[in-house]
Amino acid sequence: MTVETIADLLELNERYFYLLNENGVRIEDVQYLDMYRDYKRLSAEGLKQTYIVAYLSEEYDIPERTIYRVIARLSKAVISSTL
């Protein structure tokens, strides 16, 4: 299928977009995936959240409060009746 319009894109991934919508996913959060991967890695290494957030804030030039909010959003369990 050739993707020429927004409608084509939505149809191509319709099930996933419903799932994202059901879970309140903010599409702009995709920009934070690298930061979240780093958070998970550092957390698995046993570092405290306060230290991790301070480090990520400096590393990614993002306010600490934003990092806490993003971590909370991206850590939520997925709830679905679609898939």
mmCIF file of the N, C-alpha and C atoms, coordinates in Angstrom:
data_MODEL
# 
_entry.id   MODEL 
# 
loop_
_atom_site.group_PDB 
_atom_site.id 
_atom_site.type_symbol 
_atom_site.label_atom_id 
_atom_site.label_alt_id 
_atom_site.label_comp_id 
_atom_site.label_asym_id 
_atom_site.label_entity_id 
_atom_site.label_seq_id 
_atom_site.pdbx_PDB_ins_code 
_atom_site.Cartn_x 
_atom_site.Cartn_y 
_atom_site.Cartn_z 
_atom_site.occupancy 
_atom_site.B_iso_or_equiv 
_atom_site.pdbx_formal_charge 
_atom_site.auth_seq_id 
_atom_site.auth_comp_id 
_atom_site.auth_asym_id 
_atom_site.auth_atom_id 
_atom_site.pdbx_PDB_model_num 
ATOM 1   N N  . MET A 1 1  ? 0.845  -1.181 0.000  1.00 0.00 ? 1  MET A N  1 
ATOM 2   C CA . MET A 1 1  ? 0.000  0.000  0.000  1.00 0.00 ? 1  MET A CA 1 
ATOM 3   C C  . MET A 1 1  ? 0.890  1.245  0.000  1.00 0.00 ? 1  MET A C  1 
ATOM 4   N N  . THR A 1 2  ? 0.599  2.153  -0.878 1.00 0.00 ? 2  THR A N  1 
ATOM 5   C CA . THR A 1 2  ? 1.313  3.416  -0.952 1.00 0.00 ? 2  THR A CA 1 
ATOM 6   C C  . THR A 1 2  ? 0.674  4.407  0.013  1.00 0.00 ? 2  THR A C  1 
ATOM 7   N N  . VAL A 1 3  ? 1.501  5.039  0.804  1.00 0.00 ? 3  VAL A N  1 
ATOM 8   C CA . VAL A 1 3  ? 1.016  6.032  1.765  1.00 0.00 ? 3  VAL A CA 1 
ATOM 9   C C  . VAL A 1 3  ? 1.193  7.411  1.145  1.00 0.00 ? 3  VAL A C  1 
ATOM 10  N N  . GLU A 1 4  ? 0.066  7.993  0.731  1.00 0.00 ? 4  GLU A N  1 
ATOM 11  C CA . GLU A 1 4  ? 0.099  9.305  0.092  1.00 0.00 ? 4  GLU A CA 1 
ATOM 12  C C  . GLU A 1 4  ? -0.583 10.380 0.918  1.00 0.00 ? 4  GLU A C  1 
ATOM 13  N N  . THR A 1 5  ? -1.475 9.974  1.802  1.00 0.00 ? 5  THR A N  1 
ATOM 14  C CA . THR A 1 5  ? -2.224 10.950 2.595  1.00 0.00 ? 5  THR A CA 1 
ATOM 15  C C  . THR A 1 5  ? -2.199 10.552 4.066  1.00 0.00 ? 5  THR A C  1 
ATOM 16  N N  . ILE A 1 6  ? -2.608 11.477 4.903  1.00 0.00 ? 6  ILE A N  1 
ATOM 17  C CA . ILE A 1 6  ? -2.724 11.188 6.339  1.00 0.00 ? 6  ILE A CA 1 
ATOM 18  C C  . ILE A 1 6  ? -3.716 10.047 6.553  1.00 0.00 ? 6  ILE A C  1 
ATOM 19  N N  . ALA A 1 7  ? -4.805 10.047 5.786  1.00 0.00 ? 7  ALA A N  1 
ATOM 20  C CA . ALA A 1 7  ? -5.801 8.977  5.905  1.00 0.00 ? 7  ALA A CA 1 
ATOM 21  C C  . ALA A 1 7  ? -5.164 7.617  5.601  1.00 0.00 ? 7  ALA A C  1 
ATOM 22  N N  . ASP A 1 8  ? -4.309 7.553  4.579  1.00 0.00 ? 8  ASP A N  1 
ATOM 23  C CA . ASP A 1 8  ? -3.612 6.302  4.258  1.00 0.00 ? 8  ASP A CA 1 
ATOM 24  C C  . ASP A 1 8  ? -2.760 5.834  5.428  1.00 0.00 ? 8  ASP A C  1 
ATOM 25  N N  . LEU A 1 9  ? -2.058 6.766  6.031  1.00 0.00 ? 9  LEU A N  1 
ATOM 26  C CA . LEU A 1 9  ? -1.205 6.444  7.173  1.00 0.00 ? 9  LEU A CA 1 
ATOM 27  C C  . LEU A 1 9  ? -2.040 5.938  8.343  1.00 0.00 ? 9  LEU A C  1 
ATOM 28  N N  . LEU A 1 10 ? -3.139 6.606  8.610  1.00 0.00 ? 10 LEU A N  1 
ATOM 29  C CA . LEU A 1 10 ? -4.024 6.186  9.706  1.00 0.00 ? 10 LEU A CA 1 
ATOM 30  C C  . LEU A 1 10 ? -4.599 4.792  9.438  1.00 0.00 ? 10 LEU A C  1 
ATOM 31  N N  . GLU A 1 11 ? -5.013 4.547  8.213  1.00 0.00 ? 11 GLU A N  1 
ATOM 32  C CA . GLU A 1 11 ? -5.570 3.239  7.876  1.00 0.00 ? 11 GLU A CA 1 
ATOM 33  C C  . GLU A 1 11 ? -4.520 2.131  7.989  1.00 0.00 ? 11 GLU A C  1 
ATOM 34  N N  . LEU A 1 12 ? -3.315 2.433  7.593  1.00 0.00 ? 12 LEU A N  1 
ATOM 35  C CA . LEU A 1 12 ? -2.227 1.453  7.639  1.00 0.00 ? 12 LEU A CA 1 
ATOM 36  C C  . LEU A 1 12 ? -1.963 0.984  9.072  1.00 0.00 ? 12 LEU A C  1 
ATOM 37  N N  . ASN A 1 13 ? -2.091 1.897  10.015 1.00 0.00 ? 13 ASN A N  1 
ATOM 38  C CA . ASN A 1 13 ? -1.780 1.600  11.418 1.00 0.00 ? 13 ASN A CA 1 
ATOM 39  C C  . ASN A 1 13 ? -2.986 1.801  12.329 1.00 0.00 ? 13 ASN A C  1 
ATOM 40  N N  . GLU A 1 14 ? -4.169 1.624  11.801 1.00 0.00 ? 14 GLU A N  1 
ATOM 41  C CA . GLU A 1 14 ? -5.395 1.949  12.516 1.00 0.00 ? 14 GLU A CA 1 
ATOM 42  C C  . GLU A 1 14 ? -5.484 1.285  13.888 1.00 0.00 ? 14 GLU A C  1 
ATOM 43  N N  . ARG A 1 15 ? -5.221 0.004  13.981 1.00 0.00 ? 15 ARG A N  1 
ATOM 44  C CA . ARG A 1 15 ? -5.322 -0.702 15.259 1.00 0.00 ? 15 ARG A CA 1 
ATOM 45  C C  . ARG A 1 15 ? -4.393 -0.105 16.306 1.00 0.00 ? 15 ARG A C  1 
ATOM 46  N N  . TYR A 1 16 ? -3.186 0.231  15.885 1.00 0.00 ? 16 TYR A N  1 
ATOM 47  C CA . TYR A 1 16 ? -2.216 0.784  16.831 1.00 0.00 ? 16 TYR A CA 1 
ATOM 48  C C  . TYR A 1 16 ? -2.595 2.192  17.271 1.00 0.00 ? 16 TYR A C  1 
ATOM 49  N N  . PHE A 1 17 ? -3.164 2.970  16.366 1.00 0.00 ? 17 PHE A N  1 
ATOM 50  C CA . PHE A 1 17 ? -3.594 4.313  16.732 1.00 0.00 ? 17 PHE A CA 1 
ATOM 51  C C  . PHE A 1 17 ? -4.762 4.268  17.714 1.00 0.00 ? 17 PHE A C  1 
ATOM 52  N N  . TYR A 1 18 ? -5.672 3.289  17.525 1.00 0.00 ? 18 TYR A N  1 
ATOM 53  C CA . TYR A 1 18 ? -6.746 3.110  18.506 1.00 0.00 ? 18 TYR A CA 1 
ATOM 54  C C  . TYR A 1 18 ? -6.163 2.760  19.866 1.00 0.00 ? 18 TYR A C  1 
ATOM 55  N N  . LEU A 1 19 ? -5.185 1.870  19.867 1.00 0.00 ? 19 LEU A N  1 
ATOM 56  C CA . LEU A 1 19 ? -4.536 1.464  21.111 1.00 0.00 ? 19 LEU A CA 1 
ATOM 57  C C  . LEU A 1 19 ? -3.855 2.658  21.785 1.00 0.00 ? 19 LEU A C  1 
ATOM 58  N N  . LEU A 1 20 ? -3.144 3.444  21.008 1.00 0.00 ? 20 LEU A N  1 
ATOM 59  C CA . LEU A 1 20 ? -2.495 4.636  21.547 1.00 0.00 ? 20 LEU A CA 1 
ATOM 60  C C  . LEU A 1 20 ? -3.526 5.593  22.128 1.00 0.00 ? 20 LEU A C  1 
ATOM 61  N N  . ASN A 1 21 ? -4.600 5.803  21.402 1.00 0.00 ? 21 ASN A N  1 
ATOM 62  C CA . ASN A 1 21 ? -5.652 6.708  21.853 1.00 0.00 ? 21 ASN A CA 1 
ATOM 63  C C  . ASN A 1 21 ? -6.312 6.203  23.135 1.00 0.00 ? 21 ASN A C  1 
ATOM 64  N N  . GLU A 1 22 ? -6.616 4.910  23.198 1.00 0.00 ? 22 GLU A N  1 
ATOM 65  C CA . GLU A 1 22 ? -7.233 4.326  24.388 1.00 0.00 ? 22 GLU A CA 1 
ATOM 66  C C  . GLU A 1 22 ? -6.375 4.520  25.638 1.00 0.00 ? 22 GLU A C  1 
ATOM 67  N N  . ASN A 1 23 ? -5.078 4.551  25.440 1.00 0.00 ? 23 ASN A N  1 
ATOM 68  C CA . ASN A 1 23 ? -4.153 4.664  26.564 1.00 0.00 ? 23 ASN A CA 1 
ATOM 69  C C  . ASN A 1 23 ? -3.667 6.086  26.814 1.00 0.00 ? 23 ASN A C  1 
ATOM 70  N N  . GLY A 1 24 ? -4.228 7.039  26.108 1.00 0.00 ? 24 GLY A N  1 
ATOM 71  C CA . GLY A 1 24 ? -3.876 8.432  26.338 1.00 0.00 ? 24 GLY A CA 1 
ATOM 72  C C  . GLY A 1 24 ? -2.445 8.775  25.963 1.00 0.00 ? 24 GLY A C  1 
ATOM 73  N N  . VAL A 1 25 ? -1.886 8.050  24.999 1.00 0.00 ? 25 VAL A N  1 
ATOM 74  C CA . VAL A 1 25 ? -0.505 8.292  24.591 1.00 0.00 ? 25 VAL A CA 1 
ATOM 75  C C  . VAL A 1 25 ? -0.419 9.613  23.844 1.00 0.00 ? 25 VAL A C  1 
ATOM 76  N N  . ARG A 1 26 ? 0.573  10.398 24.211 1.00 0.00 ? 26 ARG A N  1 
ATOM 77  C CA . ARG A 1 26 ? 0.843  11.652 23.512 1.00 0.00 ? 26 ARG A CA 1 
ATOM 78  C C  . ARG A 1 26 ? 1.881  11.376 22.434 1.00 0.00 ? 26 ARG A C  1 
ATOM 79  N N  . ILE A 1 27 ? 1.526  11.602 21.211 1.00 0.00 ? 27 ILE A N  1 
ATOM 80  C CA . ILE A 1 27 ? 2.417  11.280 20.099 1.00 0.00 ? 27 ILE A CA 1 
ATOM 81  C C  . ILE A 1 27 ? 3.748  12.017 20.210 1.00 0.00 ? 27 ILE A C  1 
ATOM 82  N N  . GLU A 1 28 ? 3.739  13.195 20.815 1.00 0.00 ? 28 GLU A N  1 
ATOM 83  C CA . GLU A 1 28 ? 4.987  13.956 20.946 1.00 0.00 ? 28 GLU A CA 1 
ATOM 84  C C  . GLU A 1 28 ? 5.962  13.311 21.924 1.00 0.00 ? 28 GLU A C  1 
ATOM 85  N N  . ASP A 1 29 ? 5.482  12.356 22.719 1.00 0.00 ? 29 ASP A N  1 
ATOM 86  C CA . ASP A 1 29 ? 6.377  11.666 23.653 1.00 0.00 ? 29 ASP A CA 1 
ATOM 87  C C  . ASP A 1 29 ? 7.413  10.801 22.944 1.00 0.00 ? 29 ASP A C  1 
ATOM 88  N N  . VAL A 1 30 ? 7.246  10.586 21.651 1.00 0.00 ? 30 VAL A N  1 
ATOM 89  C CA . VAL A 1 30 ? 8.235  9.815  20.905 1.00 0.00 ? 30 VAL A CA 1 
ATOM 90  C C  . VAL A 1 30 ? 9.618  10.468 21.012 1.00 0.00 ? 30 VAL A C  1 
ATOM 91  N N  . GLN A 1 31 ? 9.647  11.794 21.176 1.00 0.00 ? 31 GLN A N  1 
ATOM 92  C CA . GLN A 1 31 ? 10.930 12.504 21.296 1.00 0.00 ? 31 GLN A CA 1 
ATOM 93  C C  . GLN A 1 31 ? 11.681 12.156 22.578 1.00 0.00 ? 31 GLN A C  1 
ATOM 94  N N  . TYR A 1 32 ? 10.985 11.543 23.539 1.00 0.00 ? 32 TYR A N  1 
ATOM 95  C CA . TYR A 1 32 ? 11.600 11.216 24.824 1.00 0.00 ? 32 TYR A CA 1 
ATOM 96  C C  . TYR A 1 32 ? 12.016 9.753  24.944 1.00 0.00 ? 32 TYR A C  1 
ATOM 97  N N  . LEU A 1 33 ? 11.866 8.963  23.881 1.00 0.00 ? 33 LEU A N  1 
ATOM 98  C CA . LEU A 1 33 ? 12.160 7.533  23.991 1.00 0.00 ? 33 LEU A CA 1 
ATOM 99  C C  . LEU A 1 33 ? 13.620 7.238  24.343 1.00 0.00 ? 33 LEU A C  1 
ATOM 100 N N  . ASP A 1 34 ? 14.551 7.956  23.747 1.00 0.00 ? 34 ASP A N  1 
ATOM 101 C CA . ASP A 1 34 ? 15.969 7.741  24.086 1.00 0.00 ? 34 ASP A CA 1 
ATOM 102 C C  . ASP A 1 34 ? 16.223 8.057  25.561 1.00 0.00 ? 34 ASP A C  1 
ATOM 103 N N  . MET A 1 35 ? 15.638 9.155  26.033 1.00 0.00 ? 35 MET A N  1 
ATOM 104 C CA . MET A 1 35 ? 15.801 9.525  27.435 1.00 0.00 ? 35 MET A CA 1 
ATOM 105 C C  . MET A 1 35 ? 15.203 8.447  28.343 1.00 0.00 ? 35 MET A C  1 
ATOM 106 N N  . TYR A 1 36 ? 14.029 7.920  27.971 1.00 0.00 ? 36 TYR A N  1 
ATOM 107 C CA . TYR A 1 36 ? 13.378 6.898  28.784 1.00 0.00 ? 36 TYR A CA 1 
ATOM 108 C C  . TYR A 1 36 ? 14.207 5.603  28.802 1.00 0.00 ? 36 TYR A C  1 
ATOM 109 N N  . ARG A 1 37 ? 14.798 5.265  27.665 1.00 0.00 ? 37 ARG A N  1 
ATOM 110 C CA . ARG A 1 37 ? 15.686 4.081  27.629 1.00 0.00 ? 37 ARG A CA 1 
ATOM 111 C C  . ARG A 1 37 ? 16.860 4.271  28.588 1.00 0.00 ? 37 ARG A C  1 
ATOM 112 N N  . ASP A 1 38 ? 17.436 5.467  28.585 1.00 0.00 ? 38 ASP A N  1 
ATOM 113 C CA . ASP A 1 38 ? 18.529 5.754  29.515 1.00 0.00 ? 38 ASP A CA 1 
ATOM 114 C C  . ASP A 1 38 ? 18.041 5.665  30.962 1.00 0.00 ? 38 ASP A C  1 
ATOM 115 N N  . TYR A 1 39 ? 16.847 6.179  31.218 1.00 0.00 ? 39 TYR A N  1 
ATOM 116 C CA . TYR A 1 39 ? 16.277 6.103  32.570 1.00 0.00 ? 39 TYR A CA 1 
ATOM 117 C C  . TYR A 1 39 ? 16.156 4.644  33.016 1.00 0.00 ? 39 TYR A C  1 
ATOM 118 N N  . LYS A 1 40 ? 15.606 3.796  32.154 1.00 0.00 ? 40 LYS A N  1 
ATOM 119 C CA . LYS A 1 40 ? 15.431 2.385  32.510 1.00 0.00 ? 40 LYS A CA 1 
ATOM 120 C C  . LYS A 1 40 ? 16.776 1.700  32.755 1.00 0.00 ? 40 LYS A C  1 
ATOM 121 N N  . ARG A 1 41 ? 17.758 2.007  31.913 1.00 0.00 ? 41 ARG A N  1 
ATOM 122 C CA . ARG A 1 41 ? 19.092 1.407  32.065 1.00 0.00 ? 41 ARG A CA 1 
ATOM 123 C C  . ARG A 1 41 ? 19.716 1.820  33.397 1.00 0.00 ? 41 ARG A C  1 
ATOM 124 N N  . LEU A 1 42 ? 19.673 3.106  33.690 1.00 0.00 ? 42 LEU A N  1 
ATOM 125 C CA . LEU A 1 42 ? 20.271 3.604  34.934 1.00 0.00 ? 42 LEU A CA 1 
ATOM 126 C C  . LEU A 1 42 ? 19.517 3.082  36.152 1.00 0.00 ? 42 LEU A C  1 
ATOM 127 N N  . SER A 1 43 ? 18.216 2.974  36.023 1.00 0.00 ? 43 SER A N  1 
ATOM 128 C CA . SER A 1 43 ? 17.413 2.431  37.115 1.00 0.00 ? 43 SER A CA 1 
ATOM 129 C C  . SER A 1 43 ? 17.756 0.960  37.356 1.00 0.00 ? 43 SER A C  1 
ATOM 130 N N  . ALA A 1 44 ? 17.941 0.207  36.290 1.00 0.00 ? 44 ALA A N  1 
ATOM 131 C CA . ALA A 1 44 ? 18.310 -1.211 36.407 1.00 0.00 ? 44 ALA A CA 1 
ATOM 132 C C  . ALA A 1 44 ? 19.698 -1.373 37.031 1.00 0.00 ? 44 ALA A C  1 
ATOM 133 N N  . GLU A 1 45 ? 20.550 -0.369 36.860 1.00 0.00 ? 45 GLU A N  1 
ATOM 134 C CA . GLU A 1 45 ? 21.876 -0.394 37.468 1.00 0.00 ? 45 GLU A CA 1 
ATOM 135 C C  . GLU A 1 45 ? 21.820 -0.075 38.960 1.00 0.00 ? 45 GLU A C  1 
ATOM 136 N N  . GLY A 1 46 ? 20.628 0.287  39.447 1.00 0.00 ? 46 GLY A N  1 
ATOM 137 C CA . GLY A 1 46 ? 20.446 0.515  40.870 1.00 0.00 ? 46 GLY A CA 1 
ATOM 138 C C  . GLY A 1 46 ? 20.591 1.954  41.333 1.00 0.00 ? 46 GLY A C  1 
ATOM 139 N N  . LEU A 1 47 ? 20.702 2.892  40.397 1.00 0.00 ? 47 LEU A N  1 
ATOM 140 C CA . LEU A 1 47 ? 20.829 4.290  40.786 1.00 0.00 ? 47 LEU A CA 1 
ATOM 141 C C  . LEU A 1 47 ? 19.492 4.835  41.283 1.00 0.00 ? 47 LEU A C  1 
ATOM 142 N N  . LYS A 1 48 ? 19.564 5.796  42.176 1.00 0.00 ? 48 LYS A N  1 
ATOM 143 C CA . LYS A 1 48 ? 18.348 6.398  42.729 1.00 0.00 ? 48 LYS A CA 1 
ATOM 144 C C  . LYS A 1 48 ? 17.714 7.326  41.706 1.00 0.00 ? 48 LYS A C  1 
ATOM 145 N N  . GLN A 1 49 ? 16.377 7.396  41.752 1.00 0.00 ? 49 GLN A N  1 
ATOM 146 C CA . GLN A 1 49 ? 15.635 8.186  40.778 1.00 0.00 ? 49 GLN A CA 1 
ATOM 147 C C  . GLN A 1 49 ? 16.047 9.654  40.788 1.00 0.00 ? 49 GLN A C  1 
ATOM 148 N N  . THR A 1 50 ? 16.286 10.203 41.948 1.00 0.00 ? 50 THR A N  1 
ATOM 149 C CA . THR A 1 50 ? 16.673 11.608 42.043 1.00 0.00 ? 50 THR A CA 1 
ATOM 150 C C  . THR A 1 50 ? 17.967 11.875 41.280 1.00 0.00 ? 50 THR A C  1 
ATOM 151 N N  . TYR A 1 51 ? 18.952 10.990 41.433 1.00 0.00 ? 51 TYR A N  1 
ATOM 152 C CA . TYR A 1 51 ? 20.221 11.133 40.711 1.00 0.00 ? 51 TYR A CA 1 
ATOM 153 C C  . TYR A 1 51 ? 19.996 10.969 39.218 1.00 0.00 ? 51 TYR A C  1 
ATOM 154 N N  . ILE A 1 52 ? 19.205 9.959  38.840 1.00 0.00 ? 52 ILE A N  1 
ATOM 155 C CA . ILE A 1 52 ? 18.945 9.694  37.421 1.00 0.00 ? 52 ILE A CA 1 
ATOM 156 C C  . ILE A 1 52 ? 18.304 10.912 36.764 1.00 0.00 ? 52 ILE A C  1 
ATOM 157 N N  . VAL A 1 53 ? 17.306 11.473 37.414 1.00 0.00 ? 53 VAL A N  1 
ATOM 158 C CA . VAL A 1 53 ? 16.590 12.625 36.848 1.00 0.00 ? 53 VAL A CA 1 
ATOM 159 C C  . VAL A 1 53 ? 17.526 13.820 36.712 1.00 0.00 ? 53 VAL A C  1 
ATOM 160 N N  . ALA A 1 54 ? 18.353 14.050 37.696 1.00 0.00 ? 54 ALA A N  1 
ATOM 161 C CA . ALA A 1 54 ? 19.306 15.158 37.620 1.00 0.00 ? 54 ALA A CA 1 
ATOM 162 C C  . ALA A 1 54 ? 20.272 14.949 36.445 1.00 0.00 ? 54 ALA A C  1 
ATOM 163 N N  . TYR A 1 55 ? 20.760 13.732 36.295 1.00 0.00 ? 55 TYR A N  1 
ATOM 164 C CA . TYR A 1 55 ? 21.670 13.410 35.197 1.00 0.00 ? 55 TYR A CA 1 
ATOM 165 C C  . TYR A 1 55 ? 20.978 13.597 33.844 1.00 0.00 ? 55 TYR A C  1 
ATOM 166 N N  . LEU A 1 56 ? 19.770 13.047 33.707 1.00 0.00 ? 56 LEU A N  1 
ATOM 167 C CA . LEU A 1 56 ? 19.042 13.142 32.440 1.00 0.00 ? 56 LEU A CA 1 
ATOM 168 C C  . LEU A 1 56 ? 18.695 14.593 32.105 1.00 0.00 ? 56 LEU A C  1 
ATOM 169 N N  . SER A 1 57 ? 18.388 15.366 33.117 1.00 0.00 ? 57 SER A N  1 
ATOM 170 C CA . SER A 1 57 ? 18.078 16.776 32.908 1.00 0.00 ? 57 SER A CA 1 
ATOM 171 C C  . SER A 1 57 ? 19.257 17.503 32.268 1.00 0.00 ? 57 SER A C  1 
ATOM 172 N N  . GLU A 1 58 ? 20.428 17.223 32.781 1.00 0.00 ? 58 GLU A N  1 
ATOM 173 C CA . GLU A 1 58 ? 21.634 17.847 32.233 1.00 0.00 ? 58 GLU A CA 1 
ATOM 174 C C  . GLU A 1 58 ? 21.982 17.271 30.865 1.00 0.00 ? 58 GLU A C  1 
ATOM 175 N N  . GLU A 1 59 ? 21.882 15.965 30.732 1.00 0.00 ? 59 GLU A N  1 
ATOM 176 C CA . GLU A 1 59 ? 22.242 15.277 29.492 1.00 0.00 ? 59 GLU A CA 1 
ATOM 177 C C  . GLU A 1 59 ? 21.345 15.685 28.314 1.00 0.00 ? 59 GLU A C  1 
ATOM 178 N N  . TYR A 1 60 ? 20.044 15.789 28.580 1.00 0.00 ? 60 TYR A N  1 
ATOM 179 C CA . TYR A 1 60 ? 19.084 16.068 27.509 1.00 0.00 ? 60 TYR A CA 1 
ATOM 180 C C  . TYR A 1 60 ? 18.580 17.509 27.504 1.00 0.00 ? 60 TYR A C  1 
ATOM 181 N N  . ASP A 1 61 ? 19.053 18.319 28.450 1.00 0.00 ? 61 ASP A N  1 
ATOM 182 C CA . ASP A 1 61 ? 18.635 19.717 28.556 1.00 0.00 ? 61 ASP A CA 1 
ATOM 183 C C  . ASP A 1 61 ? 17.109 19.837 28.650 1.00 0.00 ? 61 ASP A C  1 
ATOM 184 N N  . ILE A 1 62 ? 16.561 19.051 29.580 1.00 0.00 ? 62 ILE A N  1 
ATOM 185 C CA . ILE A 1 62 ? 15.121 19.017 29.836 1.00 0.00 ? 62 ILE A CA 1 
ATOM 186 C C  . ILE A 1 62 ? 14.931 19.293 31.328 1.00 0.00 ? 62 ILE A C  1 
ATOM 187 N N  . PRO A 1 63 ? 13.962 20.127 31.692 1.00 0.00 ? 63 PRO A N  1 
ATOM 188 C CA . PRO A 1 63 ? 13.726 20.388 33.117 1.00 0.00 ? 63 PRO A CA 1 
ATOM 189 C C  . PRO A 1 63 ? 13.398 19.104 33.892 1.00 0.00 ? 63 PRO A C  1 
ATOM 190 N N  . GLU A 1 64 ? 13.876 19.016 35.115 1.00 0.00 ? 64 GLU A N  1 
ATOM 191 C CA . GLU A 1 64 ? 13.645 17.822 35.928 1.00 0.00 ? 64 GLU A CA 1 
ATOM 192 C C  . GLU A 1 64 ? 12.166 17.503 36.063 1.00 0.00 ? 64 GLU A C  1 
ATOM 193 N N  . ARG A 1 65 ? 11.342 18.516 36.265 1.00 0.00 ? 65 ARG A N  1 
ATOM 194 C CA . ARG A 1 65 ? 9.900  18.286 36.422 1.00 0.00 ? 65 ARG A CA 1 
ATOM 195 C C  . ARG A 1 65 ? 9.317  17.607 35.187 1.00 0.00 ? 65 ARG A C  1 
ATOM 196 N N  . THR A 1 66 ? 9.777  18.013 34.016 1.00 0.00 ? 66 THR A N  1 
ATOM 197 C CA . THR A 1 66 ? 9.318  17.394 32.764 1.00 0.00 ? 66 THR A CA 1 
ATOM 198 C C  . THR A 1 66 ? 9.728  15.934 32.722 1.00 0.00 ? 66 THR A C  1 
ATOM 199 N N  . ILE A 1 67 ? 10.943 15.648 33.148 1.00 0.00 ? 67 ILE A N  1 
ATOM 200 C CA . ILE A 1 67 ? 11.420 14.264 33.150 1.00 0.00 ? 67 ILE A CA 1 
ATOM 201 C C  . ILE A 1 67 ? 10.560 13.406 34.062 1.00 0.00 ? 67 ILE A C  1 
ATOM 202 N N  . TYR A 1 68 ? 10.246 13.890 35.252 1.00 0.00 ? 68 TYR A N  1 
ATOM 203 C CA . TYR A 1 68 ? 9.371  13.136 36.152 1.00 0.00 ? 68 TYR A CA 1 
ATOM 204 C C  . TYR A 1 68 ? 8.012  12.861 35.492 1.00 0.00 ? 68 TYR A C  1 
ATOM 205 N N  . ARG A 1 69 ? 7.436  13.866 34.824 1.00 0.00 ? 69 ARG A N  1 
ATOM 206 C CA . ARG A 1 69 ? 6.134  13.682 34.171 1.00 0.00 ? 69 ARG A CA 1 
ATOM 207 C C  . ARG A 1 69 ? 6.223  12.671 33.030 1.00 0.00 ? 69 ARG A C  1 
ATOM 208 N N  . VAL A 1 70 ? 7.273  12.775 32.226 1.00 0.00 ? 70 VAL A N  1 
ATOM 209 C CA . VAL A 1 70 ? 7.436  11.860 31.100 1.00 0.00 ? 70 VAL A CA 1 
ATOM 210 C C  . VAL A 1 70 ? 7.638  10.430 31.598 1.00 0.00 ? 70 VAL A C  1 
ATOM 211 N N  . ILE A 1 71 ? 8.464  10.255 32.615 1.00 0.00 ? 71 ILE A N  1 
ATOM 212 C CA . ILE A 1 71 ? 8.691  8.920  33.176 1.00 0.00 ? 71 ILE A CA 1 
ATOM 213 C C  . ILE A 1 71 ? 7.378  8.328  33.671 1.00 0.00 ? 71 ILE A C  1 
ATOM 214 N N  . ALA A 1 72 ? 6.586  9.139  34.337 1.00 0.00 ? 72 ALA A N  1 
ATOM 215 C CA . ALA A 1 72 ? 5.293  8.656  34.834 1.00 0.00 ? 72 ALA A CA 1 
ATOM 216 C C  . ALA A 1 72 ? 4.389  8.232  33.680 1.00 0.00 ? 72 ALA A C  1 
ATOM 217 N N  . ARG A 1 73 ? 4.340  9.034  32.623 1.00 0.00 ? 73 ARG A N  1 
ATOM 218 C CA . ARG A 1 73 ? 3.481  8.692  31.482 1.00 0.00 ? 73 ARG A CA 1 
ATOM 219 C C  . ARG A 1 73 ? 3.950  7.435  30.778 1.00 0.00 ? 73 ARG A C  1 
ATOM 220 N N  . LEU A 1 74 ? 5.256  7.354  30.509 1.00 0.00 ? 74 LEU A N  1 
ATOM 221 C CA . LEU A 1 74 ? 5.772  6.225  29.732 1.00 0.00 ? 74 LEU A CA 1 
ATOM 222 C C  . LEU A 1 74 ? 5.844  4.936  30.539 1.00 0.00 ? 74 LEU A C  1 
ATOM 223 N N  . SER A 1 75 ? 5.739  5.029  31.848 1.00 0.00 ? 75 SER A N  1 
ATOM 224 C CA . SER A 1 75 ? 5.792  3.832  32.700 1.00 0.00 ? 75 SER A CA 1 
ATOM 225 C C  . SER A 1 75 ? 4.423  3.211  32.948 1.00 0.00 ? 75 SER A C  1 
ATOM 226 N N  . LYS A 1 76 ? 3.362  3.868  32.502 1.00 0.00 ? 76 LYS A N  1 
ATOM 227 C CA . LYS A 1 76 ? 2.015  3.340  32.729 1.00 0.00 ? 76 LYS A CA 1 
ATOM 228 C C  . LYS A 1 76 ? 1.820  2.037  31.970 1.00 0.00 ? 76 LYS A C  1 
ATOM 229 N N  . ALA A 1 77 ? 1.096  1.121  32.577 1.00 0.00 ? 77 ALA A N  1 
ATOM 230 C CA . ALA A 1 77 ? 0.767  -0.148 31.930 1.00 0.00 ? 77 ALA A CA 1 
ATOM 231 C C  . ALA A 1 77 ? -0.232 0.098  30.805 1.00 0.00 ? 77 ALA A C  1 
ATOM 232 N N  . VAL A 1 78 ? -0.099 -0.674 29.747 1.00 0.00 ? 78 VAL A N  1 
ATOM 233 C CA . VAL A 1 78 ? -1.004 -0.571 28.607 1.00 0.00 ? 78 VAL A CA 1 
ATOM 234 C C  . VAL A 1 78 ? -2.293 -1.318 28.917 1.00 0.00 ? 78 VAL A C  1 
ATOM 235 N N  . ILE A 1 79 ? -3.400 -0.635 28.661 1.00 0.00 ? 79 ILE A N  1 
ATOM 236 C CA . ILE A 1 79 ? -4.721 -1.235 28.846 1.00 0.00 ? 79 ILE A CA 1 
ATOM 237 C C  . ILE A 1 79 ? -5.367 -1.285 27.468 1.00 0.00 ? 79 ILE A C  1 
ATOM 238 N N  . SER A 1 80 ? -5.839 -2.471 27.077 1.00 0.00 ? 80 SER A N  1 
ATOM 239 C CA . SER A 1 80 ? -6.393 -2.562 25.734 1.00 0.00 ? 80 SER A CA 1 
ATOM 240 C C  . SER A 1 80 ? -7.510 -3.581 25.630 1.00 0.00 ? 80 SER A C  1 
ATOM 241 N N  . SER A 1 81 ? -8.507 -3.190 24.878 1.00 0.00 ? 81 SER A N  1 
ATOM 242 C CA . SER A 1 81 ? -9.534 -4.131 24.464 1.00 0.00 ? 81 SER A CA 1 
ATOM 243 C C  . SER A 1 81 ? -9.466 -4.323 22.964 1.00 0.00 ? 81 SER A C  1 
ATOM 244 N N  . THR A 1 82 ? -8.553 -3.591 22.302 1.00 0.00 ? 82 THR A N  1 
ATOM 245 C CA . THR A 1 82 ? -8.456 -3.612 20.837 1.00 0.00 ? 82 THR A CA 1 
ATOM 246 C C  . THR A 1 82 ? -7.568 -4.731 20.322 1.00 0.00 ? 82 THR A C  1 
ATOM 247 N N  . LEU A 1 83 ? -6.395 -4.887 20.916 1.00 0.00 ? 83 LEU A N  1 
ATOM 248 C CA . LEU A 1 83 ? -5.469 -5.913 20.437 1.00 0.00 ? 83 LEU A CA 1 
ATOM 249 C C  . LEU A 1 83 ? -5.733 -7.141 21.220 1.00 0.00 ? 83 LEU A C  1 
# 
